[in-house]
Amino acid sequence: MVVPVNVGGKLAYIAFKDKKSFIVYNGKEIGKEYDNVEKPIDINGKLAYIATKDKKRFVVMEK
């Protein structure tokens, strides 16, 4: 189930295409360089999420 998240007043949610996931944040697709993304959250008004690439997991946070 995909749950939208309010991040600093902007909408963030996970979308899927070709068996890969990415984030749609404020109408823009981000995180497509990863194999998978999950759990978008708001940390002090900034987007953070977990990403996987080549079987390694990362925490990614908006600058």
PyMOL Python script that loads the backbone (N, CA, C, O; Angstrom):
from pymol import cmd

cmd.read_pdbstr("""\
ATOM      1  N   MET A   1       0.831  -1.180   0.000  1.00  0.00           N
ATOM      2  CA  MET A   1       0.000   0.000   0.000  1.00  0.00           C
ATOM      3  C   MET A   1       0.879   1.248   0.000  1.00  0.00           C
ATOM      4  O   MET A   1       1.815   1.347   0.794  1.00  0.00           O
ATOM      5  N   VAL A   2       0.592   2.178  -0.864  1.00  0.00           N
ATOM      6  CA  VAL A   2       1.351   3.413  -0.983  1.00  0.00           C
ATOM      7  C   VAL A   2       0.638   4.491  -0.168  1.00  0.00           C
ATOM      8  O   VAL A   2      -0.528   4.796  -0.416  1.00  0.00           O
ATOM      9  N   VAL A   3       1.338   5.056   0.794  1.00  0.00           N
ATOM     10  CA  VAL A   3       0.759   6.075   1.658  1.00  0.00           C
ATOM     11  C   VAL A   3       1.443   7.405   1.384  1.00  0.00           C
ATOM     12  O   VAL A   3       2.660   7.505   1.544  1.00  0.00           O
ATOM     13  N   PRO A   4       0.697   8.434   0.974  1.00  0.00           N
ATOM     14  CA  PRO A   4       1.301   9.744   0.754  1.00  0.00           C
ATOM     15  C   PRO A   4       1.776  10.356   2.076  1.00  0.00           C
ATOM     16  O   PRO A   4       1.192  10.119   3.133  1.00  0.00           O
ATOM     17  N   VAL A   5       2.843  11.144   1.990  1.00  0.00           N
ATOM     18  CA  VAL A   5       3.427  11.777   3.163  1.00  0.00           C
ATOM     19  C   VAL A   5       3.555  13.272   2.897  1.00  0.00           C
ATOM     20  O   VAL A   5       3.947  13.678   1.803  1.00  0.00           O
ATOM     21  N   ASN A   6       3.226  14.091   3.894  1.00  0.00           N
ATOM     22  CA  ASN A   6       3.423  15.526   3.811  1.00  0.00           C
ATOM     23  C   ASN A   6       4.833  15.827   4.306  1.00  0.00           C
ATOM     24  O   ASN A   6       5.158  15.562   5.464  1.00  0.00           O
ATOM     25  N   VAL A   7       5.666  16.377   3.437  1.00  0.00           N
ATOM     26  CA  VAL A   7       7.046  16.713   3.786  1.00  0.00           C
ATOM     27  C   VAL A   7       7.212  18.221   3.595  1.00  0.00           C
ATOM     28  O   VAL A   7       7.345  18.699   2.469  1.00  0.00           O
ATOM     29  N   GLY A   8       7.204  18.954   4.686  1.00  0.00           N
ATOM     30  CA  GLY A   8       7.360  20.396   4.609  1.00  0.00           C
ATOM     31  C   GLY A   8       6.312  21.057   3.721  1.00  0.00           C
ATOM     32  O   GLY A   8       6.609  22.037   3.038  1.00  0.00           O
ATOM     33  N   GLY A   9       5.089  20.530   3.723  1.00  0.00           N
ATOM     34  CA  GLY A   9       4.018  21.083   2.907  1.00  0.00           C
ATOM     35  C   GLY A   9       3.990  20.581   1.472  1.00  0.00           C
ATOM     36  O   GLY A   9       3.175  21.042   0.673  1.00  0.00           O
ATOM     37  N   LYS A  10       4.876  19.636   1.130  1.00  0.00           N
ATOM     38  CA  LYS A  10       4.924  19.058  -0.217  1.00  0.00           C
ATOM     39  C   LYS A  10       4.559  17.579  -0.132  1.00  0.00           C
ATOM     40  O   LYS A  10       4.908  16.903   0.836  1.00  0.00           O
ATOM     41  N   LEU A  11       3.864  17.085  -1.136  1.00  0.00           N
ATOM     42  CA  LEU A  11       3.434  15.694  -1.178  1.00  0.00           C
ATOM     43  C   LEU A  11       4.567  14.786  -1.654  1.00  0.00           C
ATOM     44  O   LEU A  11       5.234  15.076  -2.648  1.00  0.00           O
ATOM     45  N   ALA A  12       4.774  13.687  -0.934  1.00  0.00           N
ATOM     46  CA  ALA A  12       5.759  12.668  -1.334  1.00  0.00           C
ATOM     47  C   ALA A  12       5.083  11.309  -1.270  1.00  0.00           C
ATOM     48  O   ALA A  12       4.350  11.012  -0.326  1.00  0.00           O
ATOM     49  N   TYR A  13       5.337  10.482  -2.284  1.00  0.00           N
ATOM     50  CA  TYR A  13       4.802   9.119  -2.269  1.00  0.00           C
ATOM     51  C   TYR A  13       5.664   8.233  -3.154  1.00  0.00           C
ATOM     52  O   TYR A  13       6.437   8.721  -3.979  1.00  0.00           O
ATOM     53  N   ILE A  14       5.522   6.933  -2.974  1.00  0.00           N
ATOM     54  CA  ILE A  14       6.272   5.960  -3.766  1.00  0.00           C
ATOM     55  C   ILE A  14       5.449   5.601  -4.997  1.00  0.00           C
ATOM     56  O   ILE A  14       4.238   5.392  -4.912  1.00  0.00           O
ATOM     57  N   ALA A  15       6.121   5.533  -6.134  1.00  0.00           N
ATOM     58  CA  ALA A  15       5.500   5.098  -7.387  1.00  0.00           C
ATOM     59  C   ALA A  15       6.323   3.929  -7.927  1.00  0.00           C
ATOM     60  O   ALA A  15       7.473   3.730  -7.535  1.00  0.00           O
ATOM     61  N   PHE A  16       5.718   3.164  -8.826  1.00  0.00           N
ATOM     62  CA  PHE A  16       6.370   1.974  -9.370  1.00  0.00           C
ATOM     63  C   PHE A  16       6.328   2.002 -10.889  1.00  0.00           C
ATOM     64  O   PHE A  16       5.340   2.424 -11.489  1.00  0.00           O
ATOM     65  N   LYS A  17       7.424   1.542 -11.507  1.00  0.00           N
ATOM     66  CA  LYS A  17       7.488   1.395 -12.959  1.00  0.00           C
ATOM     67  C   LYS A  17       8.557   0.358 -13.271  1.00  0.00           C
ATOM     68  O   LYS A  17       9.657   0.410 -12.721  1.00  0.00           O
ATOM     69  N   ASP A  18       8.235  -0.583 -14.153  1.00  0.00           N
ATOM     70  CA  ASP A  18       9.179  -1.635 -14.548  1.00  0.00           C
ATOM     71  C   ASP A  18       9.768  -2.363 -13.344  1.00  0.00           C
ATOM     72  O   ASP A  18      10.968  -2.634 -13.297  1.00  0.00           O
ATOM     73  N   LYS A  19       8.912  -2.676 -12.373  1.00  0.00           N
ATOM     74  CA  LYS A  19       9.302  -3.422 -11.171  1.00  0.00           C
ATOM     75  C   LYS A  19      10.303  -2.683 -10.284  1.00  0.00           C
ATOM     76  O   LYS A  19      10.927  -3.297  -9.419  1.00  0.00           O
ATOM     77  N   LYS A  20      10.463  -1.375 -10.486  1.00  0.00           N
ATOM     78  CA  LYS A  20      11.329  -0.558  -9.637  1.00  0.00           C
ATOM     79  C   LYS A  20      10.465   0.504  -8.980  1.00  0.00           C
ATOM     80  O   LYS A  20       9.421   0.887  -9.508  1.00  0.00           O
ATOM     81  N   SER A  21      10.911   0.973  -7.825  1.00  0.00           N
ATOM     82  CA  SER A  21      10.178   2.030  -7.144  1.00  0.00           C
ATOM     83  C   SER A  21      11.014   3.302  -7.119  1.00  0.00           C
ATOM     84  O   SER A  21      12.243   3.268  -7.186  1.00  0.00           O
ATOM     85  N   PHE A  22      10.319   4.411  -7.022  1.00  0.00           N
ATOM     86  CA  PHE A  22      10.965   5.721  -6.916  1.00  0.00           C
ATOM     87  C   PHE A  22      10.016   6.633  -6.154  1.00  0.00           C
ATOM     88  O   PHE A  22       8.873   6.264  -5.887  1.00  0.00           O
ATOM     89  N   ILE A  23      10.486   7.817  -5.808  1.00  0.00           N
ATOM     90  CA  ILE A  23       9.682   8.772  -5.057  1.00  0.00           C
ATOM     91  C   ILE A  23       9.165   9.853  -5.997  1.00  0.00           C
ATOM     92  O   ILE A  23       9.907  10.352  -6.843  1.00  0.00           O
ATOM     93  N   VAL A  24       7.916  10.208  -5.852  1.00  0.00           N
ATOM     94  CA  VAL A  24       7.378  11.405  -6.492  1.00  0.00           C
ATOM     95  C   VAL A  24       7.253  12.426  -5.369  1.00  0.00           C
ATOM     96  O   VAL A  24       6.504  12.229  -4.412  1.00  0.00           O
ATOM     97  N   TYR A  25       7.999  13.520  -5.500  1.00  0.00           N
ATOM     98  CA  TYR A  25       8.079  14.535  -4.455  1.00  0.00           C
ATOM     99  C   TYR A  25       7.834  15.900  -5.068  1.00  0.00           C
ATOM    100  O   TYR A  25       8.599  16.356  -5.918  1.00  0.00           O
ATOM    101  N   ASN A  26       6.769  16.549  -4.633  1.00  0.00           N
ATOM    102  CA  ASN A  26       6.390  17.854  -5.169  1.00  0.00           C
ATOM    103  C   ASN A  26       6.236  17.804  -6.689  1.00  0.00           C
ATOM    104  O   ASN A  26       6.577  18.753  -7.395  1.00  0.00           O
ATOM    105  N   GLY A  27       5.707  16.664  -7.181  1.00  0.00           N
ATOM    106  CA  GLY A  27       5.451  16.501  -8.610  1.00  0.00           C
ATOM    107  C   GLY A  27       6.638  16.061  -9.444  1.00  0.00           C
ATOM    108  O   GLY A  27       6.510  15.914 -10.659  1.00  0.00           O
ATOM    109  N   LYS A  28       7.800  15.845  -8.819  1.00  0.00           N
ATOM    110  CA  LYS A  28       9.009  15.435  -9.555  1.00  0.00           C
ATOM    111  C   LYS A  28       9.411  14.019  -9.157  1.00  0.00           C
ATOM    112  O   LYS A  28       9.318  13.646  -7.988  1.00  0.00           O
ATOM    113  N   GLU A  29       9.855  13.236 -10.131  1.00  0.00           N
ATOM    114  CA  GLU A  29      10.311  11.872  -9.867  1.00  0.00           C
ATOM    115  C   GLU A  29      11.766  11.918  -9.411  1.00  0.00           C
ATOM    116  O   GLU A  29      12.623  12.457 -10.111  1.00  0.00           O
ATOM    117  N   ILE A  30      12.043  11.353  -8.240  1.00  0.00           N
ATOM    118  CA  ILE A  30      13.410  11.308  -7.727  1.00  0.00           C
ATOM    119  C   ILE A  30      13.729   9.902  -7.250  1.00  0.00           C
ATOM    120  O   ILE A  30      12.828   9.096  -7.017  1.00  0.00           O
ATOM    121  N   GLY A  31      15.012   9.613  -7.108  1.00  0.00           N
ATOM    122  CA  GLY A  31      15.435   8.323  -6.597  1.00  0.00           C
ATOM    123  C   GLY A  31      15.440   7.214  -7.623  1.00  0.00           C
ATOM    124  O   GLY A  31      15.572   6.043  -7.269  1.00  0.00           O
ATOM    125  N   LYS A  32      15.298   7.568  -8.906  1.00  0.00           N
ATOM    126  CA  LYS A  32      15.266   6.527  -9.944  1.00  0.00           C
ATOM    127  C   LYS A  32      16.627   5.856 -10.151  1.00  0.00           C
ATOM    128  O   LYS A  32      16.710   4.821 -10.812  1.00  0.00           O
ATOM    129  N   GLU A  33      17.690   6.435  -9.595  1.00  0.00           N
ATOM    130  CA  GLU A  33      19.017   5.827  -9.727  1.00  0.00           C
ATOM    131  C   GLU A  33      19.184   4.619  -8.802  1.00  0.00           C
ATOM    132  O   GLU A  33      20.170   3.889  -8.899  1.00  0.00           O
ATOM    133  N   TYR A  34      18.217   4.413  -7.909  1.00  0.00           N
ATOM    134  CA  TYR A  34      18.272   3.274  -6.994  1.00  0.00           C
ATOM    135  C   TYR A  34      17.435   2.118  -7.526  1.00  0.00           C
ATOM    136  O   TYR A  34      16.555   2.305  -8.367  1.00  0.00           O
ATOM    137  N   ASP A  35      17.722   0.922  -7.024  1.00  0.00           N
ATOM    138  CA  ASP A  35      16.945  -0.256  -7.404  1.00  0.00           C
ATOM    139  C   ASP A  35      15.576  -0.262  -6.725  1.00  0.00           C
ATOM    140  O   ASP A  35      14.601  -0.779  -7.271  1.00  0.00           O
ATOM    141  N   ASN A  36      15.520   0.319  -5.531  1.00  0.00           N
ATOM    142  CA  ASN A  36      14.293   0.336  -4.761  1.00  0.00           C
ATOM    143  C   ASN A  36      14.354   1.491  -3.766  1.00  0.00           C
ATOM    144  O   ASN A  36      15.429   1.830  -3.273  1.00  0.00           O
ATOM    145  N   VAL A  37      13.210   2.092  -3.471  1.00  0.00           N
ATOM    146  CA  VAL A  37      13.111   3.099  -2.414  1.00  0.00           C
ATOM    147  C   VAL A  37      11.925   2.744  -1.534  1.00  0.00           C
ATOM    148  O   VAL A  37      10.983   2.090  -1.980  1.00  0.00           O
ATOM    149  N   GLU A  38      11.976   3.177  -0.287  1.00  0.00           N
ATOM    150  CA  GLU A  38      10.882   2.883   0.629  1.00  0.00           C
ATOM    151  C   GLU A  38      10.860   3.869   1.783  1.00  0.00           C
ATOM    152  O   GLU A  38      11.843   4.560   2.051  1.00  0.00           O
ATOM    153  N   LYS A  39       9.732   3.922   2.453  1.00  0.00           N
ATOM    154  CA  LYS A  39       9.519   4.662   3.695  1.00  0.00           C
ATOM    155  C   LYS A  39       9.878   6.144   3.639  1.00  0.00           C
ATOM    156  O   LYS A  39      10.711   6.597   4.424  1.00  0.00           O
ATOM    157  N   PRO A  40       9.272   6.911   2.733  1.00  0.00           N
ATOM    158  CA  PRO A  40       9.528   8.351   2.758  1.00  0.00           C
ATOM    159  C   PRO A  40       8.958   8.962   4.038  1.00  0.00           C
ATOM    160  O   PRO A  40       7.824   8.677   4.423  1.00  0.00           O
ATOM    161  N   ILE A  41       9.765   9.809   4.695  1.00  0.00           N
ATOM    162  CA  ILE A  41       9.328  10.480   5.916  1.00  0.00           C
ATOM    163  C   ILE A  41       9.792  11.931   5.896  1.00  0.00           C
ATOM    164  O   ILE A  41      10.654  12.318   5.107  1.00  0.00           O
ATOM    165  N   ASP A  42       9.206  12.712   6.772  1.00  0.00           N
ATOM    166  CA  ASP A  42       9.568  14.107   6.961  1.00  0.00           C
ATOM    167  C   ASP A  42      10.473  14.202   8.187  1.00  0.00           C
ATOM    168  O   ASP A  42      10.097  13.774   9.279  1.00  0.00           O
ATOM    169  N   ILE A  43      11.668  14.766   8.002  1.00  0.00           N
ATOM    170  CA  ILE A  43      12.565  15.058   9.115  1.00  0.00           C
ATOM    171  C   ILE A  43      12.858  16.547   9.068  1.00  0.00           C
ATOM    172  O   ILE A  43      13.600  17.018   8.206  1.00  0.00           O
ATOM    173  N   ASN A  44      12.278  17.275   9.990  1.00  0.00           N
ATOM    174  CA  ASN A  44      12.449  18.730  10.056  1.00  0.00           C
ATOM    175  C   ASN A  44      12.138  19.416   8.731  1.00  0.00           C
ATOM    176  O   ASN A  44      12.858  20.323   8.314  1.00  0.00           O
ATOM    177  N   GLY A  45      11.074  18.988   8.074  1.00  0.00           N
ATOM    178  CA  GLY A  45      10.643  19.608   6.820  1.00  0.00           C
ATOM    179  C   GLY A  45      11.405  19.161   5.596  1.00  0.00           C
ATOM    180  O   GLY A  45      11.234  19.734   4.521  1.00  0.00           O
ATOM    181  N   LYS A  46      12.257  18.131   5.736  1.00  0.00           N
ATOM    182  CA  LYS A  46      13.031  17.614   4.601  1.00  0.00           C
ATOM    183  C   LYS A  46      12.690  16.149   4.366  1.00  0.00           C
ATOM    184  O   LYS A  46      12.396  15.406   5.301  1.00  0.00           O
ATOM    185  N   LEU A  47      12.736  15.754   3.114  1.00  0.00           N
ATOM    186  CA  LEU A  47      12.435  14.380   2.734  1.00  0.00           C
ATOM    187  C   LEU A  47      13.604  13.465   3.064  1.00  0.00           C
ATOM    188  O   LEU A  47      14.758  13.792   2.786  1.00  0.00           O
ATOM    189  N   ALA A  48      13.301  12.326   3.656  1.00  0.00           N
ATOM    190  CA  ALA A  48      14.282  11.271   3.889  1.00  0.00           C
ATOM    191  C   ALA A  48      13.627   9.951   3.507  1.00  0.00           C
ATOM    192  O   ALA A  48      12.418   9.782   3.664  1.00  0.00           O
ATOM    193  N   TYR A  49      14.427   9.016   3.006  1.00  0.00           N
ATOM    194  CA  TYR A  49      13.899   7.701   2.641  1.00  0.00           C
ATOM    195  C   TYR A  49      15.034   6.688   2.613  1.00  0.00           C
ATOM    196  O   TYR A  49      16.211   7.046   2.605  1.00  0.00           O
ATOM    197  N   ILE A  50      14.657   5.428   2.598  1.00  0.00           N
ATOM    198  CA  ILE A  50      15.622   4.337   2.502  1.00  0.00           C
ATOM    199  C   ILE A  50      15.691   3.901   1.048  1.00  0.00           C
ATOM    200  O   ILE A  50      14.663   3.728   0.393  1.00  0.00           O
ATOM    201  N   ALA A  51      16.917   3.723   0.544  1.00  0.00           N
ATOM    202  CA  ALA A  51      17.115   3.311  -0.845  1.00  0.00           C
ATOM    203  C   ALA A  51      18.037   2.101  -0.884  1.00  0.00           C
ATOM    204  O   ALA A  51      18.910   1.937  -0.031  1.00  0.00           O
ATOM    205  N   THR A  52      17.828   1.257  -1.889  1.00  0.00           N
ATOM    206  CA  THR A  52      18.668   0.081  -2.097  1.00  0.00           C
ATOM    207  C   THR A  52      19.268   0.142  -3.496  1.00  0.00           C
ATOM    208  O   THR A  52      18.580   0.437  -4.473  1.00  0.00           O
ATOM    209  N   LYS A  53      20.567  -0.144  -3.570  1.00  0.00           N
ATOM    210  CA  LYS A  53      21.250  -0.233  -4.862  1.00  0.00           C
ATOM    211  C   LYS A  53      22.322  -1.305  -4.739  1.00  0.00           C
ATOM    212  O   LYS A  53      23.127  -1.290  -3.808  1.00  0.00           O
ATOM    213  N   ASP A  54      22.323  -2.229  -5.682  1.00  0.00           N
ATOM    214  CA  ASP A  54      23.300  -3.329  -5.680  1.00  0.00           C
ATOM    215  C   ASP A  54      23.354  -4.038  -4.325  1.00  0.00           C
ATOM    216  O   ASP A  54      24.429  -4.350  -3.813  1.00  0.00           O
ATOM    217  N   LYS A  55      22.168  -4.284  -3.758  1.00  0.00           N
ATOM    218  CA  LYS A  55      22.001  -5.004  -2.489  1.00  0.00           C
ATOM    219  C   LYS A  55      22.566  -4.265  -1.279  1.00  0.00           C
ATOM    220  O   LYS A  55      22.742  -4.871  -0.222  1.00  0.00           O
ATOM    221  N   LYS A  56      22.855  -2.967  -1.410  1.00  0.00           N
ATOM    222  CA  LYS A  56      23.295  -2.134  -0.285  1.00  0.00           C
ATOM    223  C   LYS A  56      22.188  -1.142   0.019  1.00  0.00           C
ATOM    224  O   LYS A  56      21.551  -0.609  -0.889  1.00  0.00           O
ATOM    225  N   ARG A  57      21.964  -0.896   1.314  1.00  0.00           N
ATOM    226  CA  ARG A  57      20.901   0.019   1.732  1.00  0.00           C
ATOM    227  C   ARG A  57      21.502   1.339   2.210  1.00  0.00           C
ATOM    228  O   ARG A  57      22.556   1.371   2.844  1.00  0.00           O
ATOM    229  N   PHE A  58      20.799   2.429   1.886  1.00  0.00           N
ATOM    230  CA  PHE A  58      21.245   3.769   2.242  1.00  0.00           C
ATOM    231  C   PHE A  58      20.077   4.556   2.830  1.00  0.00           C
ATOM    232  O   PHE A  58      18.918   4.288   2.516  1.00  0.00           O
ATOM    233  N   VAL A  59      20.387   5.511   3.669  1.00  0.00           N
ATOM    234  CA  VAL A  59      19.418   6.511   4.090  1.00  0.00           C
ATOM    235  C   VAL A  59      19.730   7.753   3.268  1.00  0.00           C
ATOM    236  O   VAL A  59      20.847   8.270   3.311  1.00  0.00           O
ATOM    237  N   VAL A  60      18.752   8.224   2.529  1.00  0.00           N
ATOM    238  CA  VAL A  60      18.920   9.395   1.656  1.00  0.00           C
ATOM    239  C   VAL A  60      18.097  10.527   2.250  1.00  0.00           C
ATOM    240  O   VAL A  60      16.934  10.346   2.611  1.00  0.00           O
ATOM    241  N   MET A  61      18.729  11.718   2.348  1.00  0.00           N
ATOM    242  CA  MET A  61      18.017  12.873   2.898  1.00  0.00           C
ATOM    243  C   MET A  61      18.220  14.093   2.007  1.00  0.00           C
ATOM    244  O   MET A  61      19.315  14.357   1.510  1.00  0.00           O
ATOM    245  N   GLU A  62      17.137  14.815   1.825  1.00  0.00           N
ATOM    246  CA  GLU A  62      17.159  16.047   1.045  1.00  0.00           C
ATOM    247  C   GLU A  62      18.126  17.045   1.678  1.00  0.00           C
ATOM    248  O   GLU A  62      18.191  17.169   2.901  1.00  0.00           O
ATOM    249  N   LYS A  63      18.869  17.749   0.841  1.00  0.00           N
ATOM    250  CA  LYS A  63      19.820  18.766   1.345  1.00  0.00           C
ATOM    251  C   LYS A  63      19.130  20.048   1.674  1.00  0.00           C
ATOM    252  O   LYS A  63      19.775  21.003   2.107  1.00  0.00           O
TER     253      LYS A  63
END
""", "prot")
cmd.dss("prot")
cmd.show_as("cartoon", "prot")
cmd.util.cbc("prot")
cmd.orient("prot")
